[in-house]
Amino acid sequence: MADDAVFTIETNLERWLLSVRRESGVRADVSDAGVGRATFLDVREPAAFISRRLRWSANVPLREIDDGNAHALPPRTMPFVLITDPTNEDDLFAQARRFERDFKGVGWRLRAAFEGTDAFFDACESASVERDGAGSPGGDILEVERGEVEAKDRLRLWEPSPELARWLPRVEESLHLRLDALENSALRPTCVDLGSGAGRDAVWAASRGWNVVAIDNDARGLSRCAALAERHGVTDRVRPLNLNLTKLSTAEVFRSIKMLIENERWGDVRVVYAVRYLHKPLMRGLATALTGRCAVAWFHFMQGCERTAVGRPTKEKDLLTAHELRDAFLVDGWSSLVDDVVHLPDGRPVSCFVTVRQ
């Protein structure tokens, strides 16, 4: 890459393998807690990806990235490796330069980039055969696969909200839910995603076994949510619902939800969560609107955001105060699992609130 590049990337496979052996800094997430995470971003066209690919890779064609589908890309804090498209008019370095662009001063963590040629995959296959011990980068990291990938087995580079990823499993445990044992959609419980956006949290929750009602009033975001659900094989578990929550009462919102889940023959609502979304009248109405054994999780900006370098949000209606969520659930039967404050990498404080009714 040119000397004036914002970052440097490794293009020599052998040298990169040696660095991975030393630091093990780029690994795949092989946990079964929802859809698995990839190490490699492969930007070739789907037909080329299907014909030959690395096992720990996710496919997001370059044209989709150029169309603004950033929701399918890795978080800017997560290291990844790029496999470029040799048939594109842009060469390896030009394709990698797309990831120089920063957002609020934070750039992507591109660790290495390789051109997705036959010679590259030949080298990977050779390296994967020459294993030098369990977990060798020359083994599982560079394992080559061929053929169609079932949607449910496609890996992700995107991440769900870290707070939701941490607390939803604890909620499931607190509610004594074994989602992996529920094959019947009528028995599988429902969770509601308030302000679902492009649907990463909804799709991740669905991949864990939930039925998900993904609510937003942004048609483009809901379309992306549906596409992401299809990509990962959970279309039958995710239902985008276009509602403007600020113009409806809590009762009207839950009537719409009830109609949807009855039509789908889904299980009752057991969890409502919101990530970076706030409508205080709805928040305050949840304690009495929900019935039975259930939970609410809310992760949103708090007062103090206006004093950070980012400086927003600033309006009172868009910010939570200390214990405001807890006070909304001072009703018999509700008990908090956590009522805390976490800070984003940019310094902004965010609520970490989870409450359960047994």
SEDRENFI-310658 format. One record per residue (C-alpha): residue in three letters; x, y, z. Coordinates in nm, 2 decimals. Each point is the difference from the previous one (the first is absolute). Layout:
! residues N
+------+--------+--------+--------+
! type !     xx !     yy !     zz !
+------+--------+--------+--------+
!  ALA !      X !      Y !      Z !
...
+------+--------+--------+--------+
This chain:
! residues 358
+------+--------+--------+--------+
! type !     xx !     yy !     zz !
+------+--------+--------+--------+
!  MET !   0.00 !   0.00 !   0.00 !
!  ALA !   0.12 !   0.35 !  -0.07 !
!  ASP !   0.20 !   0.18 !   0.27 !
!  ASP !  -0.27 !   0.26 !   0.06 !
!  ALA !  -0.25 !  -0.27 !   0.10 !
!  VAL !  -0.19 !   0.06 !   0.33 !
!  PHE !   0.08 !  -0.35 !   0.10 !
!  THR !   0.23 !  -0.28 !  -0.12 !
!  ILE !  -0.11 !  -0.35 !  -0.09 !
!  GLU !   0.18 !  -0.33 !  -0.03 !
!  THR !  -0.02 !  -0.16 !  -0.34 !
!  ASN !   0.26 !  -0.28 !   0.04 !
!  LEU !  -0.18 !  -0.31 !   0.11 !
!  GLU !   0.30 !  -0.17 !   0.15 !
!  ARG !   0.11 !   0.30 !   0.20 !
!  TRP !  -0.36 !   0.05 !   0.12 !
!  LEU !  -0.02 !  -0.36 !   0.11 !
!  LEU !   0.31 !   0.05 !   0.21 !
!  SER !  -0.14 !   0.30 !   0.17 !
!  VAL !  -0.32 !  -0.18 !   0.08 !
!  ARG !   0.19 !  -0.29 !   0.15 !
!  ARG !   0.18 !   0.25 !   0.23 !
!  GLU !  -0.30 !   0.20 !   0.12 !
!  SER !  -0.32 !  -0.19 !  -0.09 !
!  GLY !  -0.16 !   0.33 !  -0.06 !
!  VAL !  -0.24 !  -0.10 !  -0.27 !
!  ARG !  -0.23 !  -0.29 !   0.08 !
!  ALA !  -0.35 !  -0.11 !  -0.07 !
!  ASP !  -0.27 !  -0.01 !   0.25 !
!  VAL !  -0.11 !  -0.36 !   0.01 !
!  SER !  -0.25 !   0.02 !   0.29 !
!  ASP !  -0.36 !  -0.12 !  -0.06 !
!  ALA !  -0.15 !   0.30 !   0.17 !
!  GLY !  -0.19 !   0.12 !  -0.31 !
!  VAL !   0.14 !   0.03 !  -0.35 !
!  GLY !   0.38 !  -0.05 !  -0.01 !
!  ARG !   0.25 !   0.28 !  -0.07 !
!  ALA !   0.24 !   0.00 !  -0.29 !
!  THR !   0.37 !   0.11 !  -0.02 !
!  PHE !   0.01 !   0.08 !  -0.38 !
!  LEU !  -0.21 !   0.25 !  -0.20 !
!  ASP !  -0.02 !  -0.14 !  -0.35 !
!  VAL !  -0.12 !   0.26 !  -0.25 !
!  ARG !  -0.02 !  -0.22 !  -0.31 !
!  GLU !  -0.32 !  -0.07 !  -0.18 !
!  PRO !  -0.22 !  -0.28 !   0.16 !
!  ALA !   0.07 !  -0.25 !  -0.28 !
!  ALA !   0.38 !   0.03 !   0.05 !
!  PHE !  -0.05 !  -0.02 !   0.38 !
!  ILE !  -0.20 !  -0.32 !  -0.04 !
!  SER !   0.25 !  -0.16 !  -0.23 !
!  ARG !   0.30 !   0.04 !   0.24 !
!  ARG !   0.03 !   0.18 !   0.33 !
!  LEU !   0.17 !   0.00 !   0.34 !
!  ARG !  -0.20 !  -0.17 !   0.27 !
!  TRP !  -0.01 !   0.29 !   0.24 !
!  SER !  -0.12 !   0.26 !  -0.25 !
!  ALA !  -0.31 !   0.21 !  -0.06 !
!  ASN !  -0.10 !   0.12 !  -0.35 !
!  VAL !  -0.10 !   0.36 !  -0.05 !
!  PRO !   0.05 !   0.08 !  -0.37 !
!  LEU !   0.18 !   0.33 !  -0.07 !
!  ARG !  -0.30 !   0.14 !  -0.19 !
!  GLU !  -0.21 !  -0.04 !   0.32 !
!  ILE !   0.26 !   0.18 !   0.21 !
!  ASP !   0.01 !   0.28 !  -0.26 !
!  ASP !  -0.39 !   0.02 !   0.02 !
!  GLY !   0.03 !   0.09 !   0.37 !
!  ASN !  -0.06 !  -0.33 !   0.17 !
!  ALA !   0.23 !   0.07 !   0.29 !
!  HIS !  -0.22 !  -0.19 !   0.24 !
!  ALA !   0.14 !  -0.32 !  -0.14 !
!  LEU !   0.36 !   0.10 !   0.07 !
!  PRO !   0.21 !  -0.06 !   0.31 !
!  PRO !   0.00 !   0.26 !   0.28 !
!  ARG !   0.28 !   0.24 !  -0.03 !
!  THR !   0.16 !  -0.13 !   0.32 !
!  MET !   0.02 !  -0.36 !  -0.13 !
!  PRO !   0.30 !  -0.12 !  -0.20 !
!  PHE !  -0.07 !  -0.18 !  -0.32 !
!  VAL !   0.17 !  -0.12 !  -0.32 !
!  LEU !  -0.10 !   0.10 !  -0.35 !
!  ILE !  -0.03 !  -0.23 !  -0.30 !
!  THR !  -0.03 !   0.22 !  -0.31 !
!  ASP !  -0.17 !  -0.06 !  -0.34 !
!  PRO !   0.26 !  -0.06 !  -0.27 !
!  THR !  -0.26 !   0.06 !  -0.27 !
!  ASN !  -0.08 !   0.36 !   0.12 !
!  GLU !   0.14 !   0.29 !  -0.19 !
!  ASP !   0.16 !   0.12 !   0.33 !
!  ASP !   0.31 !  -0.19 !   0.11 !
!  LEU !   0.06 !  -0.14 !   0.35 !
!  PHE !   0.13 !   0.33 !   0.13 !
!  ALA !  -0.29 !   0.21 !  -0.14 !
!  GLN !  -0.25 !  -0.24 !   0.15 !
!  ALA !   0.18 !   0.01 !   0.34 !
!  ARG !  -0.01 !   0.38 !  -0.01 !
!  ARG !  -0.37 !  -0.01 !   0.05 !
!  PHE !   0.07 !  -0.09 !   0.36 !
!  GLU !   0.22 !   0.31 !   0.06 !
!  ARG !  -0.32 !   0.20 !   0.04 !
!  ASP !  -0.05 !   0.08 !   0.36 !
!  PHE !  -0.32 !   0.08 !   0.20 !
!  LYS !   0.02 !   0.24 !   0.29 !
!  GLY !   0.37 !  -0.04 !  -0.01 !
!  VAL !  -0.01 !  -0.38 !   0.02 !
!  GLY !   0.12 !  -0.21 !  -0.29 !
!  TRP !  -0.03 !  -0.37 !  -0.08 !
!  ARG !   0.26 !  -0.24 !   0.13 !
!  LEU !   0.11 !  -0.17 !  -0.32 !
!  ARG !   0.28 !  -0.24 !   0.09 !
!  ALA !   0.08 !  -0.15 !  -0.34 !
!  ALA !  -0.12 !  -0.01 !  -0.35 !
!  PHE !   0.04 !  -0.26 !  -0.27 !
!  GLU !  -0.12 !  -0.03 !  -0.36 !
!  GLY !  -0.25 !  -0.28 !  -0.04 !
!  THR !   0.17 !  -0.18 !  -0.28 !
!  ASP !   0.04 !  -0.37 !  -0.07 !
!  ALA !   0.37 !   0.04 !   0.10 !
!  PHE !  -0.11 !   0.14 !   0.34 !
!  PHE !  -0.24 !  -0.28 !   0.08 !
!  ASP !   0.26 !  -0.26 !  -0.12 !
!  ALA !   0.24 !   0.15 !   0.25 !
!  CYS !  -0.26 !  -0.02 !   0.27 !
!  GLU !  -0.07 !  -0.36 !  -0.07 !
!  SER !   0.37 !  -0.08 !   0.02 !
!  ALA !   0.04 !   0.19 !   0.32 !
!  SER !  -0.31 !  -0.17 !   0.16 !
!  VAL !   0.15 !  -0.35 !  -0.08 !
!  GLU !   0.33 !   0.09 !   0.17 !
!  ARG !  -0.14 !   0.02 !   0.35 !
!  ASP !   0.24 !   0.05 !   0.28 !
!  GLY !  -0.23 !  -0.07 !   0.29 !
!  ALA !  -0.36 !   0.05 !   0.11 !
!  GLY !  -0.14 !   0.34 !  -0.08 !
!  SER !   0.29 !   0.08 !  -0.24 !
!  PRO !  -0.07 !   0.30 !  -0.23 !
!  GLY !   0.12 !  -0.23 !  -0.28 !
!  GLY !  -0.28 !  -0.23 !   0.09 !
!  ASP !  -0.35 !   0.11 !   0.09 !
!  ILE !   0.03 !   0.37 !  -0.08 !
!  LEU !   0.10 !  -0.07 !  -0.36 !
!  GLU !  -0.22 !  -0.30 !  -0.06 !
!  VAL !  -0.16 !   0.02 !  -0.35 !
!  GLU !  -0.36 !  -0.10 !  -0.07 !
!  ARG !  -0.21 !  -0.03 !  -0.32 !
!  GLY !  -0.37 !  -0.02 !  -0.08 !
!  GLU !  -0.31 !   0.18 !   0.11 !
!  VAL !  -0.02 !   0.13 !   0.36 !
!  GLU !  -0.34 !  -0.05 !   0.17 !
!  ALA !  -0.13 !   0.33 !   0.13 !
!  LYS !  -0.01 !  -0.12 !   0.36 !
!  ASP !   0.37 !  -0.08 !  -0.02 !
!  ARG !   0.12 !   0.33 !  -0.14 !
!  LEU !   0.23 !   0.18 !   0.23 !
!  ARG !  -0.02 !   0.37 !   0.08 !
!  LEU !   0.25 !   0.29 !   0.03 !
!  TRP !  -0.26 !   0.23 !   0.15 !
!  GLU !  -0.06 !   0.00 !   0.37 !
!  PRO !  -0.31 !   0.03 !   0.22 !
!  SER !  -0.01 !   0.26 !   0.27 !
!  PRO !   0.27 !  -0.11 !   0.26 !
!  GLU !  -0.24 !   0.07 !   0.28 !
!  LEU !  -0.28 !  -0.21 !  -0.15 !
!  ALA !   0.25 !  -0.28 !  -0.08 !
!  ARG !   0.11 !   0.00 !   0.36 !
!  TRP !  -0.34 !   0.02 !   0.17 !
!  LEU !  -0.25 !  -0.19 !  -0.23 !
!  PRO !   0.16 !  -0.34 !   0.10 !
!  ARG !  -0.04 !   0.10 !   0.36 !
!  VAL !  -0.36 !   0.09 !  -0.05 !
!  GLU !  -0.06 !  -0.34 !  -0.16 !
!  GLU !   0.15 !  -0.17 !   0.30 !
!  SER !  -0.20 !   0.21 !   0.24 !
!  LEU !  -0.32 !  -0.08 !  -0.18 !
!  HIS !   0.10 !  -0.37 !  -0.02 !
!  LEU !  -0.02 !  -0.01 !  -0.38 !
!  ARG !   0.17 !  -0.27 !  -0.20 !
!  LEU !  -0.04 !   0.14 !  -0.35 !
!  ASP !   0.20 !  -0.27 !  -0.16 !
!  ALA !  -0.26 !  -0.26 !   0.11 !
!  LEU !  -0.29 !   0.19 !  -0.16 !
!  GLU !  -0.07 !  -0.11 !  -0.36 !
!  ASN !  -0.36 !   0.10 !  -0.01 !
!  SER !  -0.05 !   0.37 !  -0.09 !
!  ALA !  -0.31 !   0.01 !   0.22 !
!  LEU !   0.21 !  -0.10 !   0.30 !
!  ARG !   0.29 !   0.22 !  -0.08 !
!  PRO !  -0.03 !   0.33 !   0.19 !
!  THR !   0.00 !   0.35 !  -0.17 !
!  CYS !   0.22 !   0.30 !   0.07 !
!  VAL !  -0.07 !   0.35 !  -0.12 !
!  ASP !   0.28 !   0.22 !  -0.14 !
!  LEU !  -0.09 !   0.37 !   0.04 !
!  GLY !   0.17 !   0.22 !  -0.26 !
!  SER !   0.15 !  -0.30 !  -0.18 !
!  GLY !   0.18 !   0.19 !  -0.27 !
!  ALA !   0.19 !  -0.23 !  -0.24 !
!  GLY !  -0.09 !  -0.30 !   0.21 !
!  ARG !   0.34 !  -0.13 !   0.13 !
!  ASP !  -0.14 !  -0.05 !   0.35 !
!  ALA !  -0.32 !  -0.15 !  -0.13 !
!  VAL !   0.17 !  -0.25 !  -0.22 !
!  TRP !   0.25 !  -0.10 !   0.27 !
!  ALA !  -0.28 !  -0.06 !   0.25 !
!  ALA !  -0.19 !  -0.20 !  -0.26 !
!  SER !   0.31 !  -0.21 !  -0.06 !
!  ARG !  -0.01 !  -0.09 !   0.37 !
!  GLY !  -0.35 !  -0.14 !  -0.04 !
!  TRP !  -0.23 !   0.30 !   0.07 !
!  ASN !  -0.29 !   0.12 !  -0.21 !
!  VAL !   0.07 !   0.37 !  -0.05 !
!  VAL !  -0.23 !   0.29 !  -0.08 !
!  ALA !   0.23 !   0.27 !  -0.14 !
!  ILE !  -0.17 !   0.34 !   0.03 !
!  ASP !   0.11 !   0.32 !  -0.17 !
!  ASN !  -0.15 !   0.27 !  -0.22 !
!  ASP !   0.29 !   0.01 !  -0.25 !
!  ALA !  -0.10 !  -0.21 !  -0.30 !
!  ARG !   0.36 !  -0.02 !  -0.12 !
!  GLY !   0.12 !  -0.13 !   0.33 !
!  LEU !  -0.28 !  -0.26 !   0.02 !
!  SER !   0.08 !  -0.11 !  -0.36 !
!  ARG !   0.36 !  -0.05 !   0.11 !
!  CYS !  -0.12 !  -0.19 !   0.30 !
!  ALA !  -0.20 !  -0.24 !  -0.22 !
!  ALA !   0.30 !  -0.05 !  -0.23 !
!  LEU !   0.23 !  -0.07 !   0.29 !
!  ALA !  -0.25 !  -0.25 !   0.14 !
!  GLU !  -0.01 !  -0.17 !  -0.34 !
!  ARG !   0.38 !  -0.01 !  -0.03 !
!  HIS !   0.03 !  -0.19 !   0.33 !
!  GLY !  -0.30 !  -0.23 !  -0.04 !
!  VAL !  -0.23 !   0.14 !   0.26 !
!  THR !  -0.27 !   0.16 !  -0.22 !
!  ASP !  -0.26 !  -0.22 !   0.17 !
!  ARG !   0.09 !   0.15 !   0.34 !
!  VAL !   0.03 !   0.37 !  -0.08 !
!  ARG !  -0.30 !   0.22 !  -0.08 !
!  PRO !   0.08 !   0.37 !  -0.08 !
!  LEU !  -0.29 !   0.22 !   0.12 !
!  ASN !  -0.02 !   0.36 !  -0.12 !
!  LEU !  -0.13 !   0.21 !   0.29 !
!  ASN !   0.06 !   0.36 !   0.10 !
!  LEU !   0.03 !  -0.06 !   0.37 !
!  THR !  -0.01 !   0.37 !   0.09 !
!  LYS !  -0.35 !   0.03 !  -0.15 !
!  LEU !  -0.16 !  -0.30 !   0.17 !
!  SER !  -0.10 !  -0.07 !   0.36 !
!  THR !   0.16 !  -0.30 !   0.18 !
!  ALA !  -0.33 !  -0.18 !  -0.03 !
!  GLU !  -0.02 !   0.06 !  -0.38 !
!  VAL !   0.36 !  -0.13 !  -0.04 !
!  PHE !  -0.08 !  -0.32 !   0.18 !
!  ARG !  -0.32 !  -0.05 !  -0.18 !
!  SER !   0.20 !   0.00 !  -0.33 !
!  ILE !   0.25 !  -0.24 !   0.15 !
!  LYS !  -0.27 !  -0.23 !   0.13 !
!  MET !  -0.17 !  -0.01 !  -0.35 !
!  LEU !   0.33 !  -0.09 !  -0.16 !
!  ILE !   0.10 !  -0.28 !   0.23 !
!  GLU !  -0.35 !  -0.15 !   0.00 !
!  ASN !   0.01 !   0.01 !  -0.38 !
!  GLU !   0.34 !  -0.17 !   0.00 !
!  ARG !  -0.11 !  -0.24 !   0.28 !
!  TRP !   0.31 !   0.09 !   0.20 !
!  GLY !   0.05 !  -0.03 !   0.37 !
!  ASP !  -0.07 !   0.29 !   0.24 !
!  VAL !   0.23 !   0.30 !   0.04 !
!  ARG !   0.26 !  -0.08 !   0.26 !
!  VAL !   0.26 !   0.27 !  -0.07 !
!  VAL !  -0.01 !   0.36 !  -0.11 !
!  TYR !   0.33 !   0.17 !  -0.07 !
!  ALA !   0.12 !   0.34 !  -0.14 !
!  VAL !   0.35 !   0.09 !  -0.11 !
!  ARG !   0.07 !   0.37 !  -0.07 !
!  TYR !  -0.37 !   0.07 !  -0.01 !
!  LEU !  -0.21 !   0.20 !   0.24 !
!  HIS !  -0.37 !   0.10 !   0.02 !
!  LYS !  -0.06 !   0.07 !   0.36 !
!  PRO !  -0.39 !  -0.04 !   0.00 !
!  LEU !   0.04 !  -0.35 !  -0.14 !
!  MET !   0.28 !  -0.08 !   0.24 !
!  ARG !  -0.21 !   0.10 !   0.30 !
!  GLY !  -0.30 !  -0.21 !  -0.13 !
!  LEU !   0.18 !  -0.33 !  -0.03 !
!  ALA !  -0.02 !  -0.10 !   0.36 !
!  THR !  -0.37 !  -0.03 !  -0.01 !
!  ALA !  -0.04 !  -0.09 !  -0.38 !
!  LEU !   0.20 !  -0.32 !   0.03 !
!  THR !  -0.16 !  -0.31 !   0.16 !
!  GLY !   0.13 !  -0.32 !   0.14 !
!  ARG !   0.37 !  -0.10 !   0.04 !
!  CYS !   0.20 !   0.25 !  -0.20 !
!  ALA !   0.29 !   0.25 !  -0.02 !
!  VAL !   0.09 !   0.34 !  -0.13 !
!  ALA !   0.36 !   0.11 !  -0.10 !
!  TRP !   0.08 !   0.36 !  -0.09 !
!  PHE !   0.33 !   0.13 !  -0.12 !
!  HIS !  -0.01 !   0.37 !  -0.08 !
!  PHE !   0.19 !   0.33 !   0.02 !
!  MET !   0.01 !   0.17 !   0.34 !
!  GLN !   0.04 !   0.36 !   0.12 !
!  GLY !   0.37 !   0.09 !  -0.04 !
!  CYS !   0.01 !  -0.08 !  -0.38 !
!  GLU !  -0.02 !   0.37 !  -0.06 !
!  ARG !   0.33 !   0.05 !   0.19 !
!  THR !   0.20 !  -0.25 !  -0.21 !
!  ALA !   0.20 !   0.07 !  -0.32 !
!  VAL !  -0.29 !  -0.13 !  -0.20 !
!  GLY !  -0.24 !   0.23 !   0.17 !
!  ARG !  -0.33 !  -0.17 !  -0.08 !
!  PRO !  -0.28 !  -0.08 !   0.06 !
!  THR !  -0.07 !   0.32 !   0.19 !
!  LYS !  -0.38 !   0.02 !   0.04 !
!  GLU !  -0.15 !  -0.10 !   0.33 !
!  LYS !  -0.26 !  -0.23 !  -0.16 !
!  ASP !   0.29 !  -0.19 !  -0.17 !
!  LEU !   0.20 !  -0.06 !   0.32 !
!  LEU !  -0.05 !  -0.21 !   0.30 !
!  THR !   0.07 !   0.11 !   0.36 !
!  ALA !   0.15 !  -0.22 !   0.27 !
!  HIS !  -0.25 !  -0.27 !   0.11 !
!  GLU !  -0.27 !   0.14 !  -0.22 !
!  LEU !  -0.05 !  -0.35 !  -0.15 !
!  ARG !   0.00 !  -0.16 !   0.35 !
!  ASP !  -0.27 !   0.25 !   0.12 !
!  ALA !  -0.22 !  -0.10 !  -0.30 !
!  PHE !  -0.01 !  -0.35 !   0.13 !
!  LEU !  -0.07 !   0.06 !   0.37 !
!  VAL !  -0.30 !  -0.23 !  -0.04 !
!  ASP !  -0.06 !  -0.33 !   0.19 !
!  GLY !   0.16 !  -0.29 !  -0.16 !
!  TRP !   0.28 !   0.17 !  -0.18 !
!  SER !   0.36 !  -0.04 !   0.12 !
!  SER !   0.31 !   0.15 !  -0.17 !
!  LEU !   0.29 !  -0.23 !  -0.12 !
!  VAL !   0.21 !   0.31 !  -0.07 !
!  ASP !  -0.04 !   0.38 !   0.02 !
!  ASP !   0.34 !   0.13 !  -0.10 !
!  VAL !   0.17 !   0.24 !  -0.24 !
!  VAL !   0.26 !  -0.11 !  -0.27 !
!  HIS !   0.20 !   0.22 !  -0.23 !
!  LEU !   0.04 !  -0.03 !  -0.37 !
!  PRO !   0.35 !   0.02 !  -0.16 !
!  ASP !  -0.08 !   0.37 !  -0.08 !
!  GLY !  -0.06 !   0.07 !   0.37 !
!  ARG !  -0.38 !   0.04 !   0.00 !
!  PRO !  -0.18 !  -0.16 !   0.30 !
!  VAL !  -0.27 !  -0.26 !  -0.08 !
!  SER !  -0.25 !  -0.16 !   0.23 !
!  CYS !   0.03 !  -0.37 !   0.07 !
!  PHE !  -0.33 !  -0.09 !   0.15 !
!  VAL !  -0.17 !  -0.34 !   0.01 !
!  THR !  -0.30 !  -0.09 !   0.21 !
!  VAL !  -0.20 !  -0.33 !   0.04 !
!  ARG !  -0.34 !  -0.10 !   0.12 !
!  GLN !  -0.02 !  -0.36 !   0.11 !
+------+--------+--------+--------+
